Amino acid sequence: MKKLALVLALAATGTLGAGTAGAANILIDHFETTQVATAINGANQTTNNVGGVYIGANRDISATAGASGQTTGNSNAAFALSVLDLANTSTSAGTIYVQWNGITGVNKDLTSVGTNFGIYMALPTPVDNGLDVTFTATGAAGTAVISRNFPSGITGDSFFFKFTDGTNPGVWASVDTLRATFTGPTAWDAQVSLLETREAPIPGTILLMGAGLLGLARRAKRA
C-alpha cells in the first residue's frame, strides 16, 4: 500500500510538472509598431505594415463600420504603446480585422513542440459592451477556426484559445496566414496587449487530484 500510494503521487506530480518541458512560445504580436485603420459610414479601410515585430512578413489592419449605406458611425483600430486599441461609435457595430501574412520558418508551426497548445490573449482594460474574438489560420492543410466571447467588464491576462477546441486543429502545425477578427454589439470597445502561443493551462481538477494523491502518500508513509 505504501509503495502504491507513493508511486501514484510521484506519477501525478510528474504529469503536472511535464506540461511545459521543451515547449517554446511563439510571439504573434505585442503591438509596438504604430499602425492605424479607420472606417467611416459603412466604408472599409485597410492599412499594411511591413517589417514589424510580429509573426508575419507583414501585417494588415482592416476596419469596417456598420452596414453599407449607413450614414453615421465609425470603427477604429490603432497600435500604440504596446496596445491594440479597438473602438467604434454608438451608431455602429463595426468589425476589426488584423491579419499576419507571409509566416515562414519555425513560426509556421504554432503548435511548437507540444500538442496541447493555443493562443493566449491579454485584455489590459475592461471590455465595454462585449467582444467576440475569432482566430483563423490558413495553410497547406486548409483553414482552422477558434473563437471566444468575452462579456462586458472582463479584463486580465492569459485568456486562452486552445487549438483543439476549434475546427481542423491540424492546420495550426503549418500556418501561412493568421487573422484575428474582433467584433461586438453597437458601441463596443476593447484593448489587447499581447498575443502569443503557449501550452494549455493545467485544469484545476488535475491539480486537486495531484494534491490528494500526495496526501495519501504522506499518510501511508507515516503509517
C-alpha positions as CSV (number, residue, x, y, z in Angstrom):
1,M,0.0,0.0,0.0
2,K,2.8,2.4,0.9
3,K,4.6,1.7,-2.4
4,L,1.4,2.1,-4.4
5,A,0.4,5.4,-2.9
6,L,3.9,6.8,-3.3
7,V,4.1,5.7,-7.0
8,L,0.7,7.3,-7.7
9,A,1.7,10.5,-6.1
10,L,5.0,10.7,-7.9
11,A,3.2,9.9,-11.2
12,A,0.7,12.7,-10.6
13,T,3.4,15.3,-9.8
14,G,5.5,14.1,-12.8
15,T,2.5,14.7,-15.0
16,L,1.9,18.1,-13.6
17,G,5.5,19.1,-14.0
18,A,5.9,17.8,-17.5
19,G,3.5,20.1,-19.1
20,T,5.9,22.8,-20.2
21,A,9.0,20.7,-20.7
22,G,10.6,21.6,-24.1
23,A,7.7,23.8,-25.1
24,A,8.5,27.0,-27.0
25,N,6.2,30.0,-27.0
26,I,5.8,31.9,-30.3
27,L,5.2,35.7,-30.2
28,I,2.3,36.6,-32.6
29,D,2.3,40.3,-31.8
30,H,3.0,42.7,-28.9
31,F,1.7,45.8,-30.9
32,E,4.7,48.1,-30.6
33,T,4.6,49.1,-34.3
34,T,2.3,52.0,-35.0
35,Q,-0.4,51.4,-37.5
36,V,-4.0,52.8,-37.7
37,A,-7.1,51.9,-39.7
38,T,-10.4,53.9,-39.5
39,A,-13.6,53.2,-41.3
40,I,-16.4,55.7,-41.6
41,N,-20.1,55.4,-42.6
42,G,-20.1,51.8,-43.7
43,A,-16.9,52.1,-45.6
44,N,-13.8,49.8,-45.2
45,Q,-10.2,50.8,-44.8
46,T,-7.1,48.6,-44.9
47,T,-3.6,49.6,-44.0
48,N,-0.4,47.5,-44.4
49,N,2.8,47.4,-42.3
50,V,6.0,45.6,-43.2
51,G,8.9,44.7,-41.0
52,G,7.5,45.0,-37.5
53,V,7.9,42.7,-34.6
54,Y,5.2,40.2,-35.2
55,I,4.8,36.7,-36.6
56,G,4.3,37.5,-40.3
57,A,6.3,39.3,-43.0
58,N,3.6,41.9,-43.0
59,R,0.5,42.9,-41.0
60,D,-2.8,44.3,-42.4
61,I,-5.4,46.1,-40.3
62,S,-8.9,46.4,-41.8
63,A,-11.8,48.4,-40.1
64,T,-15.4,48.1,-41.2
65,A,-18.1,50.5,-39.8
66,G,-21.6,49.1,-39.8
67,A,-23.6,48.2,-42.9
68,S,-23.3,49.7,-46.4
69,G,-25.2,52.9,-46.7
70,Q,-25.1,53.7,-43.0
71,T,-25.0,57.5,-42.6
72,T,-23.1,57.8,-39.3
73,G,-20.6,55.9,-37.2
74,N,-17.0,54.7,-37.4
75,S,-14.7,51.9,-36.3
76,N,-11.0,52.5,-35.4
77,A,-8.1,50.2,-34.7
78,A,-4.7,51.6,-33.7
79,F,-1.4,50.2,-32.4
80,A,0.4,52.4,-29.8
81,L,2.3,51.8,-26.6
82,S,2.1,48.0,-26.8
83,V,-1.7,48.0,-27.1
84,L,-4.1,47.3,-29.9
85,D,-6.9,49.8,-29.3
86,L,-10.3,48.8,-30.7
87,A,-13.3,51.2,-30.7
88,N,-16.4,52.2,-32.5
89,T,-19.2,54.7,-32.0
90,S,-22.7,54.1,-30.6
91,T,-24.2,54.0,-34.0
92,S,-22.0,51.3,-35.4
93,A,-21.4,47.6,-34.5
94,G,-18.2,47.5,-36.6
95,T,-15.6,44.8,-37.2
96,I,-11.8,45.0,-36.9
97,Y,-9.5,42.5,-38.7
98,V,-5.8,42.1,-38.0
99,Q,-4.0,39.7,-40.4
100,W,-0.4,38.5,-40.3
101,N,0.8,37.3,-43.8
102,G,3.9,35.5,-45.0
103,I,4.5,33.4,-41.9
104,T,7.7,31.4,-42.6
105,G,10.3,29.1,-40.9
106,V,9.8,27.7,-37.4
107,N,6.9,30.2,-36.9
108,K,4.7,28.2,-39.3
109,D,4.2,25.6,-36.6
110,L,2.2,27.3,-34.0
111,T,1.9,24.1,-32.0
112,S,5.6,24.3,-31.4
113,V,7.0,21.1,-29.9
114,G,3.8,20.4,-27.9
115,T,0.4,19.1,-28.7
116,N,-1.6,21.0,-26.1
117,F,-1.1,24.5,-27.4
118,G,-3.2,27.5,-28.2
119,I,-3.2,31.3,-28.4
120,Y,-3.0,33.5,-25.2
121,M,-4.5,37.0,-25.3
122,A,-4.3,39.8,-22.7
123,L,-7.1,42.3,-22.1
124,P,-5.5,45.1,-20.1
125,T,-8.7,47.2,-19.6
126,P,-12.3,46.1,-19.1
127,V,-14.2,45.2,-22.3
128,D,-17.0,47.7,-23.0
129,N,-20.3,46.1,-24.2
130,G,-19.0,42.7,-25.1
131,L,-16.4,41.3,-27.5
132,D,-16.2,38.4,-29.9
133,V,-12.8,37.2,-31.0
134,T,-12.0,34.7,-33.8
135,F,-8.7,33.4,-34.9
136,T,-8.5,31.9,-38.4
137,A,-5.4,30.1,-39.6
138,T,-4.8,29.3,-43.3
139,G,-2.1,26.8,-44.6
140,A,-1.5,23.9,-46.9
141,A,-3.8,21.7,-44.8
142,G,-6.7,24.1,-45.2
143,T,-8.4,26.5,-42.7
144,A,-8.8,26.3,-38.9
145,V,-11.0,28.5,-36.7
146,I,-11.2,29.0,-33.0
147,S,-13.3,31.7,-31.2
148,R,-14.4,33.0,-27.8
149,N,-16.9,35.5,-26.5
150,F,-15.9,38.0,-23.7
151,P,-18.7,39.6,-21.7
152,S,-18.7,43.3,-20.9
153,G,-16.4,44.3,-18.0
154,I,-14.0,41.3,-18.3
155,T,-10.3,42.1,-18.1
156,G,-7.0,40.3,-17.3
157,D,-4.3,38.3,-19.0
158,S,-3.8,34.7,-20.2
159,F,-7.2,34.2,-21.9
160,F,-6.7,31.0,-23.8
161,F,-7.8,29.8,-27.2
162,K,-6.9,26.1,-27.4
163,F,-6.2,24.8,-30.9
164,T,-8.1,21.6,-30.4
165,D,-11.2,23.4,-29.4
166,G,-11.7,24.7,-32.9
167,T,-12.1,23.3,-36.4
168,N,-9.3,21.4,-38.2
169,P,-6.7,21.6,-35.4
170,G,-4.0,20.0,-37.6
171,V,-3.8,23.2,-39.7
172,W,-2.0,25.0,-36.8
173,A,1.1,23.0,-37.4
174,S,1.7,24.7,-40.7
175,V,0.3,28.2,-40.9
176,D,0.9,30.7,-43.8
177,T,-1.6,33.4,-42.8
178,L,-3.3,34.2,-39.4
179,R,-6.3,36.5,-39.0
180,A,-7.8,37.9,-35.8
181,T,-11.4,39.1,-36.1
182,F,-12.8,41.5,-33.4
183,T,-16.4,42.4,-33.3
184,G,-19.3,43.0,-30.9
185,P,-22.6,44.8,-30.4
186,T,-23.1,48.5,-31.0
187,A,-20.5,50.8,-29.3
188,W,-18.1,48.0,-28.2
189,D,-14.6,49.0,-27.2
190,A,-11.6,46.9,-26.1
191,Q,-7.8,46.8,-25.8
192,V,-5.4,43.8,-26.5
193,S,-1.8,43.9,-25.3
194,L,-0.3,40.5,-26.1
195,L,-0.9,37.6,-28.5
196,E,1.4,34.6,-28.3
197,T,1.2,30.8,-28.4
198,R,1.5,28.9,-25.1
199,E,0.8,25.5,-23.6
200,A,-2.7,24.9,-22.3
201,P,-3.1,25.6,-18.5
202,I,-3.4,22.6,-16.2
203,P,-7.0,22.1,-15.2
204,G,-7.8,22.7,-11.5
205,T,-9.2,19.2,-11.2
206,I,-5.8,17.7,-12.1
207,L,-4.1,19.9,-9.5
208,L,-6.6,18.8,-6.9
209,M,-6.0,15.1,-7.8
210,G,-2.3,15.5,-7.5
211,A,-2.6,17.2,-4.1
212,G,-4.9,14.4,-2.9
213,L,-2.5,11.6,-4.1
214,L,0.4,13.4,-2.3
215,G,-1.7,13.4,0.9
216,L,-2.3,9.7,0.6
217,A,1.4,9.0,0.1
218,R,2.3,11.0,3.2
219,R,-0.4,9.2,5.3
220,A,0.9,5.8,4.1
221,K,4.5,6.8,4.9
222,R,3.5,7.8,8.5
223,A,1.5,4.5,8.9
